[in-house]
Amino acid sequence: MTIAVTTPTGHVGSHVVRLLVQAGVRPRVLVRDPDKLPPGLRPLVDVARGDLLDAAFVTEALTGAEALFWASPEVFTAPDPLADMVTMGAHAAAAVRAAGVGRVLQISSVGAERRHGAGLIDGLARNEEQLRATGADVLTLRCGYFFTNLLGMLDAMKAGVLTTTMPLDQPLSWVDPRDVGEVAAARLLAGWSGSAVGAVHGPADLSWAEAASILSTATGRTLQAQQITDDDLRSALLGAGLSEPAASGVVGMTAGTRDDFEPDQKRDFVSTTPSTLESWACTTLRPLLQ
C-alpha cells in the first residue's frame, strides 16, 4: 500500500511517517527540503521533492498513491498564509481526483466547523470542503490546541508570562501532536470507508490559568497567565515582521473560538488521548527554559 504524507518534518507528520515505517510501510513523503529528514529515515521512504503550492508537483507525487495524509502547512511568514492554504487545498483536491486516491486523512482544527470567522482556521475549513468534494473517502481530524504552539512563546515564558487573547478561565482542549500522529497513523493503516469528521482532544480541557499552573510545576519556573487584547497581539506580530494578512489570520484563530464557541465534536472516549501537558512540558519545554 502506498501512503503519501505531507509535512513529514512537522510535529504531526514526522510522527506519522515514523509509525508507518515501524509498521512496515514505505511511505511517500512530499517535502520541500529532503535534508530536513532524519538521515536514518531516508532509505526507508520514497521522497517526492517539491512545493505544495506547485499543482503539477502535487499531482505527480500522488500518482499511484492509495491513501494521503494531508496537513496544510501554516507558513506565518508568507504574505498571505490563508490564501496559500486555500491554494494548496485546491491542488490537493485536483491531484486526488486525477490520481484516483481512494482515502484522504486530513488534519484540521477545532473551530473549522464555524467555516468563517476563525482566522487561519478558515483555511482548514475550506480544505475540508475541497477534499470532501473529490469523492474520495475523507476522514477529517479536528484537533485541539497543540502543546507545541507554546514553543513560539519561549521568550515570554522566560520572562515569567504566558500570554493569550483567550479569557483565562475558558477551557479548551490541549493535545500533544504526537498523539494526533498516532491516531492518524492507526486510521491510515486500518482504513475506513465513507467520509467522517472525528476529533483529537488530548487528555483534558484546560483553561490558560490551569495551563500556567501546570507549566510552572513542570518547568520549575513560575509562570503567570496574562490576557492581552487582539490589538496587542496584532501589534506584536506586525512588529515581529508578519504581514497584515498573516497577523490578522493568527489573531482570528483565537478570536473566532472564544466566548460562546462550542465544538461540534464533544469529548468522548475515542477523542481523548493520553499524553498530558505536564509530561510534555517536563521532557520538551523544561530544557528550553533553563
C-alpha positions, 0 to 999 in steps of 0.5 A: 500500500502506498501512503503519501504524507505531507509535512513529514518534518512537522510535529504531526507528520514526522510522527506519522511517517515514523509509525508507518515505517515501524509498521512496515510501510514505505511511505511517500513523503512530499517535502520541500527540503529532503535534508530536513529528514532524519538521515536514518529515515531516508532509505526507508521512504520514497521522497517526492521533492517539491512545493505544495503550492506547485499543482503539477508537483502535487499531482505527480507525487500522488500518482499511484498513491492509495491513501494521503495524509494531508496537513496544510502547512501554516507558513506565518511568514508568507504574505498571505498564509490563508490564501496559500492554504486555500491554494494548496487545498485546491491542488490537493483536491485536483491531484486526488481526483486525477490520481484516483486516491481512494482515502484522504486523512486530513488534519484540521482544527477545532473551530473549522466547523464555524467555516468563517470567522476563525482566522487561519482556521478558515483555511482548514475549513475550506480544505475540508470542503475541497477534499470532501468534494473529490469523492474520495473517502475523507476522514477529517481530524479536528484537533485541539490546541497543540502543546507545541504552539507554546514553543513560539512563546519561549521568550515570554515564558522566560520572562515569567508570562504566558500570554493569550487573547483567550479569557483565562478561565475558558477551557479548551482542549490541549493535545500533544501532536504526537498523539494526533500522529498516532491516531492518524497513523492507526486510521491510515493503516486500518482504513475506513470507508465513507467520509467522517469528521472525528476529533483529537482532544488530548487528555483534558480541557484546560483553561490558560490559568490551569495551563500556567499552573501546570507549566510552572510545576513542570518547568520549575519556573513560575509562570503567570497567565496574562490576557492581552487584547487582539490589538496587542497581539496584532501589534506584536506580530506586525512588529515581529515582521508578519504581514497584515494578512498573516497577523490578522489570520493568527489573531482570528484563530483565537478570536473566532473560538472564544466566548460562546464557541462550542465544538461540534465534536464533544469529548468522548472516549475515542477523542481523548488521548493520553499524553498530558501537558505536564509530561510534555512540558517536563521532557520538551519545554523544561530544557528550553527554559533553563 
